[in-house]
Amino acid sequence: MLWIGLTGGIASGKSSVARVFVRMGIPVVSADVLAHEVLQPGSEAAKRVVELFDRSVRTKNGGIDRQRLGEIVFADSTGAKLRALEQILHPQVRKRADELRKELSRKGYGLAVYEVPLLFEKEMQGLFDKIVCVAVRPDVQVQRLIARNHISSVEAYQRIGKQAELSMKLAGSDIVIWNNGQTSDLERVAESVARDLLTNSKRRQG
C-alpha cells in the first residue's frame, strides 16, 4: 500500500485537501484527530498534560481545553512547553497511526494518506512513499490563522514561528499544492493530485 504524507504549515489548507482526498475515495488518517483521541477525558495523556501544565487546561468533564493549552504552549518563547507536550502526545499518536496504516493495508487499500502537520519537524520523511505539501504565502497564512483561530497577529506569528521554514518543506516534498487563492481553486488542484495518486497506486498493484 502506498503511504502518502500530507503536510503543510498551520492554516495552509491541509484539512481542505484531506477532505477532497476522502471524497475521491482515498482513506485519510489525521494526526490531529488522533491527538484528540489520546486526550479523551480520563486518559493517561490528559492526566499527564494537566500535571505538566495546570488545572486551567482541564475541562469540566476531565478533558483538555485545547485552546487554553495552545495559548500556554505557544506563548513560551523557549519552546520547552511545546516540546514537553509533544513528548506526551506524539509517541501515542504515531503508534495509533501505524496501527491504522496496517489495518487499511489488510483491508486491501492500495493507497492511504496520513495528514500530519509536523512531518518535517519530526523528521518523518522516511516513513512515506510520497509527500504532498500544501503551501501558502506567509501573508495569506497569517490572515487566515487570525480569522480561523480568532487570535492576534502576535499570536499568529508565534505559532507559525514554531514550525519549520516553508522552503525546507517545499524542498523535501514530492508534490506541492499552492493555496493562495479561492477554495474552488484548491479543490480543483487537489482532485487532480488525488487522481494521479490513485492511478499510481493501481499501476503499482497491477
C-alpha positions as a Markdown table, in Angstrom:
| # | Residue | x | y | z |
|---|---|---|---|---|
| 1 | Met | 0.0 | 0.0 | 0.0 |
| 2 | Leu | 1.2 | 3.5 | -0.9 |
| 3 | Trp | 1.5 | 5.5 | 2.3 |
| 4 | Ile | 1.4 | 9.2 | 1.5 |
| 5 | Gly | 2.3 | 12.0 | 3.9 |
| 6 | Leu | 0.2 | 15.2 | 3.7 |
| 7 | Thr | 1.6 | 18.2 | 5.4 |
| 8 | Gly | 2.0 | 22.0 | 5.4 |
| 9 | Gly | 2.1 | 24.9 | 7.7 |
| 10 | Ile | -0.6 | 25.9 | 10.1 |
| 11 | Ala | -3.7 | 27.3 | 8.3 |
| 12 | Ser | -2.3 | 26.3 | 4.9 |
| 13 | Gly | -5.4 | 24.2 | 3.9 |
| 14 | Lys | -4.3 | 20.7 | 4.7 |
| 15 | Ser | -7.7 | 19.7 | 6.1 |
| 16 | Ser | -9.4 | 21.0 | 3.0 |
| 17 | Val | -7.1 | 18.9 | 0.8 |
| 18 | Ala | -7.7 | 15.9 | 3.0 |
| 19 | Arg | -11.5 | 16.3 | 2.6 |
| 20 | Val | -11.1 | 16.2 | -1.2 |
| 21 | Phe | -9.0 | 13.1 | -1.0 |
| 22 | Val | -11.6 | 11.4 | 1.1 |
| 23 | Arg | -14.3 | 12.4 | -1.4 |
| 24 | Met | -12.2 | 10.9 | -4.1 |
| 25 | Gly | -12.1 | 7.6 | -2.3 |
| 26 | Ile | -8.7 | 7.8 | -0.5 |
| 27 | Pro | -8.7 | 7.0 | 3.2 |
| 28 | Val | -7.1 | 9.7 | 5.3 |
| 29 | Val | -5.6 | 9.3 | 8.8 |
| 30 | Ser | -5.4 | 12.6 | 10.7 |
| 31 | Ala | -2.7 | 13.2 | 13.3 |
| 32 | Asp | -4.9 | 16.0 | 14.8 |
| 33 | Val | -7.9 | 13.6 | 15.2 |
| 34 | Leu | -5.7 | 11.0 | 16.8 |
| 35 | Ala | -4.3 | 13.7 | 19.2 |
| 36 | His | -7.9 | 14.4 | 20.2 |
| 37 | Glu | -8.5 | 10.7 | 20.8 |
| 38 | Val | -5.5 | 10.3 | 23.1 |
| 39 | Leu | -6.6 | 13.3 | 25.1 |
| 40 | Gln | -10.0 | 11.9 | 25.8 |
| 41 | Pro | -11.4 | 12.6 | 29.4 |
| 42 | Gly | -9.8 | 10.2 | 31.8 |
| 43 | Ser | -7.0 | 9.2 | 29.5 |
| 44 | Glu | -3.4 | 8.9 | 30.8 |
| 45 | Ala | -2.3 | 11.5 | 28.3 |
| 46 | Ala | -4.9 | 14.0 | 29.6 |
| 47 | Lys | -3.8 | 13.4 | 33.2 |
| 48 | Arg | -0.2 | 14.0 | 32.3 |
| 49 | Val | -1.0 | 17.2 | 30.5 |
| 50 | Val | -2.9 | 18.6 | 33.5 |
| 51 | Glu | 0.0 | 17.6 | 35.8 |
| 52 | Leu | 2.6 | 19.2 | 33.4 |
| 53 | Phe | 0.7 | 22.5 | 32.9 |
| 54 | Asp | -2.1 | 23.4 | 35.4 |
| 55 | Arg | -5.7 | 22.8 | 36.0 |
| 56 | Ser | -6.7 | 25.7 | 33.8 |
| 57 | Val | -6.3 | 23.4 | 30.8 |
| 58 | Arg | -8.8 | 20.8 | 32.1 |
| 59 | Thr | -12.4 | 21.0 | 31.0 |
| 60 | Lys | -15.3 | 20.2 | 33.3 |
| 61 | Asn | -15.6 | 16.6 | 32.0 |
| 62 | Gly | -11.9 | 15.9 | 32.6 |
| 63 | Gly | -10.8 | 16.5 | 29.0 |
| 64 | Ile | -8.4 | 19.1 | 27.8 |
| 65 | Asp | -9.2 | 22.7 | 26.7 |
| 66 | Arg | -7.1 | 22.7 | 23.6 |
| 67 | Gln | -7.5 | 26.5 | 23.0 |
| 68 | Arg | -6.2 | 27.3 | 26.5 |
| 69 | Leu | -3.4 | 24.7 | 26.1 |
| 70 | Gly | -2.4 | 26.3 | 22.8 |
| 71 | Glu | -2.2 | 29.7 | 24.4 |
| 72 | Ile | 0.1 | 28.5 | 27.1 |
| 73 | Val | 2.3 | 26.4 | 24.8 |
| 74 | Phe | 2.8 | 29.0 | 22.0 |
| 75 | Ala | 3.4 | 31.9 | 24.4 |
| 76 | Asp | 6.5 | 30.1 | 25.6 |
| 77 | Ser | 9.3 | 31.6 | 23.6 |
| 78 | Thr | 11.8 | 28.9 | 24.7 |
| 79 | Gly | 9.7 | 26.1 | 23.1 |
| 80 | Ala | 10.2 | 24.0 | 26.2 |
| 81 | Lys | 6.5 | 23.7 | 26.9 |
| 82 | Leu | 5.7 | 22.7 | 23.3 |
| 83 | Arg | 8.4 | 20.0 | 23.4 |
| 84 | Ala | 7.1 | 18.7 | 26.7 |
| 85 | Leu | 3.6 | 18.4 | 25.2 |
| 86 | Glu | 4.9 | 16.7 | 22.1 |
| 87 | Gln | 6.7 | 14.1 | 24.2 |
| 88 | Ile | 3.4 | 13.1 | 25.8 |
| 89 | Leu | 1.3 | 13.1 | 22.6 |
| 90 | His | 3.5 | 12.1 | 19.6 |
| 91 | Pro | 4.5 | 8.6 | 20.7 |
| 92 | Gln | 0.9 | 7.6 | 21.3 |
| 93 | Val | -0.3 | 9.3 | 18.1 |
| 94 | Arg | 2.4 | 7.7 | 16.0 |
| 95 | Lys | 1.6 | 4.3 | 17.4 |
| 96 | Arg | -2.1 | 4.6 | 16.6 |
| 97 | Ala | -1.4 | 5.9 | 13.1 |
| 98 | Asp | 0.8 | 2.9 | 12.4 |
| 99 | Glu | -2.0 | 0.6 | 13.7 |
| 100 | Leu | -4.4 | 2.3 | 11.3 |
| 101 | Arg | -2.0 | 2.1 | 8.4 |
| 102 | Lys | -1.6 | -1.7 | 8.9 |
| 103 | Glu | -5.4 | -2.1 | 9.2 |
| 104 | Leu | -6.0 | -0.2 | 5.9 |
| 105 | Ser | -3.4 | -2.4 | 4.2 |
| 106 | Arg | -5.1 | -5.6 | 5.5 |
| 107 | Lys | -8.4 | -4.3 | 4.1 |
| 108 | Gly | -6.8 | -4.2 | 0.6 |
| 109 | Tyr | -6.4 | -0.4 | 0.1 |
| 110 | Gly | -3.7 | 0.4 | -2.4 |
| 111 | Leu | -3.3 | 3.9 | -1.1 |
| 112 | Ala | -3.8 | 5.8 | 2.1 |
| 113 | Val | -2.8 | 9.3 | 3.4 |
| 114 | Tyr | -1.5 | 10.4 | 6.7 |
| 115 | Glu | -2.3 | 14.1 | 7.4 |
| 116 | Val | 0.5 | 15.2 | 9.8 |
| 117 | Pro | 1.4 | 18.9 | 10.4 |
| 118 | Leu | 4.8 | 18.3 | 11.9 |
| 119 | Leu | 6.1 | 15.8 | 9.3 |
| 120 | Phe | 9.3 | 17.6 | 8.6 |
| 121 | Glu | 9.8 | 19.0 | 12.2 |
| 122 | Lys | 9.7 | 15.4 | 13.5 |
| 123 | Glu | 11.9 | 14.1 | 10.6 |
| 124 | Met | 9.2 | 11.6 | 9.4 |
| 125 | Gln | 10.2 | 11.9 | 5.7 |
| 126 | Gly | 11.5 | 8.3 | 5.6 |
| 127 | Leu | 8.1 | 6.8 | 6.6 |
| 128 | Phe | 6.3 | 7.7 | 3.3 |
| 129 | Asp | 6.4 | 6.7 | -0.3 |
| 130 | Lys | 5.5 | 10.3 | -1.3 |
| 131 | Ile | 5.0 | 13.6 | 0.5 |
| 132 | Val | 2.3 | 16.2 | -0.5 |
| 133 | Cys | 2.8 | 19.7 | 0.9 |
| 134 | Val | 0.1 | 22.3 | 1.0 |
| 135 | Ala | 1.8 | 25.7 | 0.8 |
| 136 | Val | 0.6 | 29.3 | 1.2 |
| 137 | Arg | 2.3 | 32.7 | 1.1 |
| 138 | Pro | 3.2 | 33.9 | 4.6 |
| 139 | Asp | 1.0 | 37.0 | 4.5 |
| 140 | Val | -2.0 | 34.9 | 3.5 |
| 141 | Gln | -1.2 | 32.3 | 6.1 |
| 142 | Val | -1.2 | 34.9 | 8.9 |
| 143 | Gln | -4.5 | 36.4 | 7.8 |
| 144 | Arg | -6.2 | 33.0 | 7.6 |
| 145 | Leu | -4.8 | 31.9 | 11.0 |
| 146 | Ile | -6.1 | 35.2 | 12.7 |
| 147 | Ala | -9.5 | 34.7 | 11.1 |
| 148 | Arg | -9.7 | 31.0 | 11.9 |
| 149 | Asn | -8.4 | 31.0 | 15.5 |
| 150 | His | -9.6 | 34.5 | 16.5 |
| 151 | Ile | -6.1 | 35.4 | 17.7 |
| 152 | Ser | -3.9 | 38.4 | 17.5 |
| 153 | Ser | -1.2 | 38.9 | 14.8 |
| 154 | Val | 1.4 | 38.4 | 17.5 |
| 155 | Glu | 0.0 | 35.1 | 18.5 |
| 156 | Ala | -0.3 | 34.1 | 14.8 |
| 157 | Tyr | 3.4 | 34.8 | 14.2 |
| 158 | Gln | 4.3 | 32.9 | 17.4 |
| 159 | Arg | 2.5 | 29.8 | 16.2 |
| 160 | Ile | 3.9 | 30.0 | 12.7 |
| 161 | Gly | 7.4 | 30.6 | 14.1 |
| 162 | Lys | 7.3 | 27.2 | 15.9 |
| 163 | Gln | 7.1 | 25.3 | 12.6 |
| 164 | Ala | 9.8 | 24.6 | 10.0 |
| 165 | Glu | 10.6 | 27.1 | 7.3 |
| 166 | Leu | 8.4 | 26.7 | 4.2 |
| 167 | Ser | 11.5 | 26.4 | 2.0 |
| 168 | Met | 12.5 | 23.3 | 3.8 |
| 169 | Lys | 9.1 | 21.7 | 3.3 |
| 170 | Leu | 9.0 | 22.6 | -0.4 |
| 171 | Ala | 12.4 | 21.1 | -1.0 |
| 172 | Gly | 11.5 | 17.9 | 0.8 |
| 173 | Ser | 8.1 | 17.3 | -0.9 |
| 174 | Asp | 7.3 | 15.3 | -4.0 |
| 175 | Ile | 4.1 | 17.3 | -4.7 |
| 176 | Val | 3.3 | 20.9 | -3.8 |
| 177 | Ile | -0.3 | 22.3 | -3.8 |
| 178 | Trp | -0.3 | 26.1 | -3.5 |
| 179 | Asn | -3.3 | 27.6 | -1.7 |
| 180 | Asn | -3.1 | 31.3 | -2.2 |
| 181 | Gly | -6.5 | 31.6 | -4.0 |
| 182 | Gln | -10.1 | 30.5 | -3.7 |
| 183 | Thr | -11.3 | 27.3 | -2.1 |
| 184 | Ser | -12.6 | 26.2 | -5.6 |
| 185 | Asp | -9.1 | 26.5 | -7.0 |
| 186 | Leu | -7.6 | 24.5 | -4.2 |
| 187 | Glu | -10.2 | 21.7 | -4.6 |
| 188 | Arg | -9.6 | 21.5 | -8.4 |
| 189 | Val | -5.9 | 21.0 | -7.9 |
| 190 | Ala | -6.4 | 18.6 | -5.0 |
| 191 | Glu | -8.7 | 16.5 | -7.2 |
| 192 | Ser | -6.1 | 16.3 | -9.9 |
| 193 | Val | -3.4 | 15.2 | -7.4 |
| 194 | Ala | -5.8 | 12.6 | -6.0 |
| 195 | Arg | -6.4 | 11.2 | -9.5 |
| 196 | Asp | -2.7 | 10.9 | -10.1 |
| 197 | Leu | -2.1 | 9.2 | -6.8 |
| 198 | Leu | -4.9 | 6.7 | -7.4 |
| 199 | Thr | -3.5 | 6.0 | -10.9 |
| 200 | Asn | 0.0 | 5.4 | -9.5 |
| 201 | Ser | -1.5 | 3.1 | -6.8 |
| 202 | Lys | -3.3 | 1.0 | -9.4 |
| 203 | Arg | -0.2 | 0.7 | -11.6 |
| 204 | Arg | 1.8 | -0.5 | -8.6 |
| 205 | Gln | -0.8 | -3.1 | -7.7 |
| 206 | Gly | -1.2 | -4.2 | -11.3 |
